[in-house]
Amino acid sequence: MVPEGQLSRINGLNQAVNGGLTIIGPLLGAFLLGLLPLYGVMMVDVSTAVLAIFSLIIVNVPLPVRDVQAGAEKSIWSDLQGGLQYILNWRGLAIIIGVAMIIRLLLMPAFSLLPLLISDYFNGTAAQLGLMESIIGVGMLVGGVILSIWGGFQRRVYTTLIGIILTGFSLLLLGFVPADRFVLALASVLFAGLAVPLVDGPMMAILQAKVRPEIQGRVFTLLGSLLSLTVPIGLLVAGPLSDLFSLQVWYLSAGLACVALGISLFFVPSVLHIEEYQEGATAEQLGVGGAEYSKQIT
């Protein structure tokens, strides 16, 4: 539906919308709870869902042709197997997903531990927690707008890697902030929120551009499942470690890991050339040095 050259900008716009919802949603919810009974608030939720469904009904979404062979078994399991095989055959994508799982394993607990950070370290209140979460939304909104206007670097993966490094530095700053410098903590989460669209937007654009339409559903479903799997694992590890050491240790460790991973990926050819991957490409199709180049990027 979107020209390939505009995918990063559209994904940036989506990230900006998500950031805006992060800011407006809690405020609107609190307002409606004061104005309506709970069932009234739930009806607002249902009404907006109906509106979203109706908007999809009137939009023509092209349907890709399924590449199912005659007699092949059709099941969720076989689809996931096909998606997994596709990812494993694409070395650059497999590395990116592995790194994304590690980063998500580190970041989700970092954001989930914010209430404890506010109450135990900064001796703050619920209002300060709400302010910090809103600032994260502001960062996502600003980052999404920047990406939608700028579009990122011509080689999209550079934008993603820089976003990972910026996220790491933001967490490092949050881990080093003294307990009496809450404003610095707000600045750190602002930059963390700003980095989210820079990481997610270009990478989503790469996948949308390079993964065949008929297999995108399988790849994206598997990707979402793998990333979701890291959430309970991260929380299971982060809780005891934070109790044993301190909350700051987790933020410092997560920040250092993000910086190290972001920098190290600049030295992985299969990641840097992920946008040049051609499924089943021959040496002749890749041009001069095609055989070596194909080996390098796959």
C-alpha positions in Angstrom: 0.0 0.0 0.0 3.0 2.3 0.7 5.8 3.0 -1.8 9.0 1.4 -0.6 10.9 4.7 -0.4 8.2 6.0 2.0 8.1 3.0 4.4 10.4 4.6 7.0 8.4 7.8 7.1 5.1 6.0 7.4 6.4 3.8 10.2 7.7 7.0 11.9 4.2 8.4 11.7 2.8 5.2 13.3 5.4 5.6 16.1 4.4 9.2 16.6 0.7 8.2 16.8 1.6 5.5 19.4 3.6 8.2 21.4 0.6 10.5 21.3 -1.7 7.7 22.5 0.7 7.1 25.4 0.3 10.7 26.5 -3.5 11.2 25.8 -4.8 7.7 26.7 -4.3 7.7 30.4 -5.5 11.3 30.7 -8.6 10.6 28.7 -9.2 7.4 30.7 -9.0 9.3 34.0 -11.4 12.0 32.6 -13.9 9.4 31.5 -13.8 7.5 34.8 -14.7 10.8 36.5 -17.5 11.5 34.0 -19.0 8.0 33.4 -19.6 4.8 35.3 -17.3 1.9 34.5 -19.7 0.3 32.0 -19.9 3.6 30.2 -16.1 3.8 29.9 -16.2 0.2 28.5 -18.8 1.2 26.0 -16.5 4.0 24.8 -13.8 1.3 24.3 -16.3 -0.9 22.3 -17.4 2.1 20.2 -13.8 3.0 19.2 -13.1 -0.6 18.4 -16.1 -0.7 16.1 -14.9 2.6 14.4 -11.5 1.0 13.8 -13.0 -2.1 12.3 -15.3 0.0 10.1 -12.3 2.0 8.8 -10.6 -1.2 7.7 -13.7 -2.4 6.0 -13.9 0.6 3.7 -10.1 0.5 2.9 -9.0 -1.7 0.0 -6.1 -3.8 1.4 -4.3 -5.9 -1.3 -4.2 -9.6 -0.4 -1.0 -11.4 -1.4 -1.3 -14.8 -3.0 -0.5 -17.6 -0.6 2.5 -19.7 -1.7 1.0 -23.0 -0.4 2.0 -26.0 -2.5 -0.7 -28.5 -3.6 -1.4 -31.0 -0.9 0.6 -29.1 1.7 -0.8 -29.1 5.2 -2.4 -25.8 6.3 -2.0 -25.1 10.0 -0.6 -22.5 12.4 2.2 -24.8 13.2 3.3 -25.3 9.6 3.0 -21.5 9.0 5.3 -20.9 12.0 7.7 -23.5 10.8 7.8 -21.8 7.4 8.4 -18.4 9.0 11.2 -19.8 11.2 12.9 -21.4 8.2 12.7 -18.2 6.3 14.4 -16.3 9.1 17.1 -18.9 9.7 17.9 -18.8 6.0 18.5 -15.0 6.2 21.5 -14.6 8.4 21.3 -10.9 8.8 17.6 -11.0 9.9 18.3 -13.9 12.3 21.1 -11.9 14.0 18.9 -8.8 14.2 16.0 -10.7 15.8 18.4 -12.3 18.2 19.7 -8.9 19.2 16.2 -7.6 19.4 15.3 -10.3 21.9 18.2 -9.5 24.1 17.4 -5.8 24.0 13.8 -6.4 24.8 14.7 -8.8 27.6 16.7 -5.9 29.1 14.4 -3.0 28.3 11.0 -4.3 29.3 12.0 -4.8 33.0 13.7 -1.4 32.9 10.4 0.3 32.1 8.4 -2.1 34.4 10.7 -1.1 37.3 10.0 2.6 36.9 7.4 2.7 39.7 10.0 1.2 42.1 12.6 3.6 40.9 10.3 6.6 41.5 9.2 5.4 45.0 12.3 3.8 46.4 15.1 5.8 44.8 13.7 9.2 44.0 11.2 9.1 47.0 8.6 10.3 44.5 4.9 10.2 44.2 2.4 8.8 41.7 2.3 12.2 40.1 6.0 12.0 39.3 5.5 8.5 37.9 2.8 9.7 35.7 4.9 12.6 34.6 7.8 10.3 33.7 5.5 8.0 31.7 4.1 10.9 29.9 7.6 12.2 29.1 8.3 8.8 27.5 5.3 9.3 25.3 6.5 12.8 24.4 9.8 11.3 23.4 8.1 8.7 21.2 5.9 11.4 19.6 8.9 13.6 18.9 11.0 10.7 17.6 8.2 9.5 15.3 7.7 13.0 13.9 11.4 13.3 13.3 11.5 10.0 11.5 8.4 10.8 9.4 9.9 14.0 8.2 13.5 13.0 7.9 13.0 9.4 6.8 16.2 8.2 8.3 19.5 7.4 6.7 19.5 6.0 3.1 20.7 2.7 4.6 17.9 2.2 7.0 19.8 -0.2 9.3 22.1 2.7 10.3 19.1 4.5 11.8 18.2 1.4 13.8 21.7 0.9 15.1 22.1 4.5 16.1 18.7 4.3 17.9 19.9 1.2 19.8 23.0 3.1 20.9 21.0 6.2 21.9 18.7 3.9 24.0 21.7 2.5 25.8 23.1 5.9 26.6 19.7 7.0 27.9 19.6 4.0 30.3 23.1 4.6 31.4 22.2 8.2 32.2 19.2 7.1 34.2 21.3 4.7 36.1 23.9 7.4 37.0 21.4 10.1 37.9 21.6 11.1 41.6 18.5 10.7 43.7 18.1 14.5 44.0 18.2 15.1 40.3 14.8 14.0 39.1 14.9 16.4 36.2 17.9 14.6 34.7 15.9 11.3 35.0 13.1 12.9 33.0 15.7 14.0 30.3 17.0 10.4 30.1 13.6 8.8 29.6 12.8 11.5 27.1 15.7 10.4 24.9 14.8 6.8 25.5 11.3 7.4 24.2 12.7 9.4 21.3 15.0 6.4 20.3 12.1 3.9 20.1 10.8 5.1 16.7 14.4 5.2 15.4 14.9 1.6 16.3 11.5 0.1 15.4 10.5 2.3 12.4 13.4 1.6 10.0 13.6 -2.1 10.9 9.9 -2.6 10.2 10.4 -0.8 6.9 13.2 -3.1 6.0 11.1 -6.2 6.7 8.1 -4.8 4.8 10.3 -4.0 1.8 12.3 -7.3 1.7 10.1 -10.0 3.1 7.8 -11.5 0.4 4.2 -10.3 1.0 2.8 -13.9 1.1 5.1 -14.8 4.0 5.1 -11.5 5.9 2.2 -12.7 8.2 4.2 -15.7 9.2 7.4 -13.8 9.8 5.8 -11.0 11.7 3.8 -13.4 13.8 6.9 -15.4 14.8 8.8 -12.2 15.4 6.1 -10.9 17.8 5.9 -14.3 19.6 9.7 -14.4 20.1 9.8 -10.8 21.4 6.8 -11.4 23.7 8.6 -14.5 25.1 11.4 -12.3 26.5 9.0 -10.2 28.7 8.3 -12.8 31.4 11.9 -14.0 31.3 13.3 -10.5 31.7 10.9 -9.7 34.6 11.8 -13.1 36.2 15.5 -12.2 36.2 15.3 -8.5 36.8 13.3 -8.7 40.0 15.7 -10.8 42.1 18.8 -9.1 40.7 17.4 -5.6 41.5 16.6 -6.8 45.1 20.1 -8.3 45.4 22.0 -5.4 44.1 20.0 -2.2 43.2 17.7 -0.8 40.6 20.5 1.3 39.2 22.6 -1.8 38.5 19.9 -3.1 36.1 19.7 0.2 34.2 23.4 0.5 34.0 23.7 -3.1 32.8 20.9 -2.8 30.2 22.4 0.5 29.0 25.9 -0.8 28.6 24.6 -3.9 26.8 22.5 -1.8 24.3 25.5 0.4 23.5 27.8 -2.6 23.1 25.3 -4.4 20.8 24.6 -1.4 18.7 28.3 -0.7 18.1 29.2 -4.3 17.5 26.5 -4.7 14.8 28.3 -2.0 12.7 31.0 -4.7 12.2 28.7 -7.5 11.1 28.4 -7.4 7.2 25.3 -9.5 7.1 23.5 -6.9 9.2 24.9 -3.8 7.4 23.9 -5.3 4.1 20.5 -6.7 5.3 18.6 -4.5 2.8 20.6 -6.0 -0.1 19.6 -9.5 0.7 17.9 -11.3 -2.3 16.2 -14.6 -1.6 17.6 -17.2 -3.8 19.8 -14.7 -5.7 22.5 -16.0 -8.0 26.0 -14.6 -8.4 25.2 -13.2 -11.8 22.1 -11.3 -10.4 24.3 -9.8 -7.7 26.9 -8.5 -10.2 30.7 -8.4 -9.9 31.9 -10.4 -7.0 28.4 -11.8 -6.5 29.4 -15.2 -5.1 31.5 -13.7 -2.3 29.0 -10.9 -1.7 26.1 -13.4 -1.6 28.0 -15.4 1.0 28.7 -12.3 3.0 25.2 -10.9 3.2 23.3 -14.2 3.7 
